[in-house]
């Protein structure tokens, strides 16, 4: 499952979707979260990134969105910075379910 976050952590309810993702991982399904647009902010937060890593959730962030917000150097080490081509690979090759979380 690939979850796509686009809203800033202050405007979106991340907690419920993270809980669902953790439950999905416990069922031995692979889960990843891609951060785009204003959700890139979360990839600079230690507590958030550590929680994903401990849960076994892969974290990605779109490079151009981080660059546009001046966050590229602040992205945590356990978050993979990707380009559009790698995003398409995530969608087409690595995950059979996609959840776009925009609320």
N, C-alpha and C positions, 0 to 999 in steps of 0.2 A: 504494500500500500504506500502510495506517495501522497503526502498531505502538503498542500501549498498554502502558505500563509502570505497575505499581502498587507494586512493592516498593522499599525503600530501596536505594541503590547498595551499601551494605555487606552486604546479604543476597541480592542478585540478581547473576547473571552477565551484566552488560550487554555485556561485550566481544564475545561471540560474536554477539549479535543486532545490534550496531552494525556488525560486519564484514559480516554478511549484508545489512544495509541499504545499506552503501556499495557492495557488489557490485551490488545491485539498481539503485542510482542510475546506476552505470556502464553499465548496460544500457538507460539512458534511460527508466527507470520513475520516476514521482514517488513519493517516500517521505516520510512524516511520522511523527513520534513524539509521542504524547499522554502526558503525565505526570499520573497521578492518585494519590491517597492518598499514601503515603510516598515515592514516586518524585519528588514535587515538590522534594525536596531537591536533586536533580541540576540543576534549572533555576537554581540559585543558584551553580553552579560554573563559573567562567570556562573552564577547560580543556575540560570536557565540552561546554559550549555552543558554544565556538569550533570544536571538532572537528565537531559537527553542521553548523554553518554552512558550514565549508570544504568539507564533503562534499556540500553541496546538499540536506541533509535539513531539512525544516521542523520546528520544535519548537513544541509547544503545552503549556500547563499549565492545569489546571482551577482556576479562581479560588477556589471555595469551599474546596478542599483546601489551597491556599496560605494562605488566611485562617485556617483552623483551626489551622495550624502556625506562624503568625506569620511567614510567608516572603514575603508579597506584595511588600513593598518591596525584597526582595533578588533577585527574579527578573531575570535578565539581559535586556538590550534585544532580543536576537535571538530571544527566546521570546515567543510570543503567548499572552496570558492570555485564556482563553475561559470562557464559561458553559455550562450544560447544553444550551441551544438550539444553540449553535455546535458542541458536541460531536456532536449529532445530525446537523447539516449535514455534518460531516466524515465520519460513518458513511454517510449516505444519498446525499450528492451529490458528494463529492470523491474518494472512494476505493472501489475495487471489491474490494480484498482487505483483510482485517483480521487482525492477529496480536496476540493478547493474551499478554503475557509476564509471568507471575506467579511464576515460579520464581527 
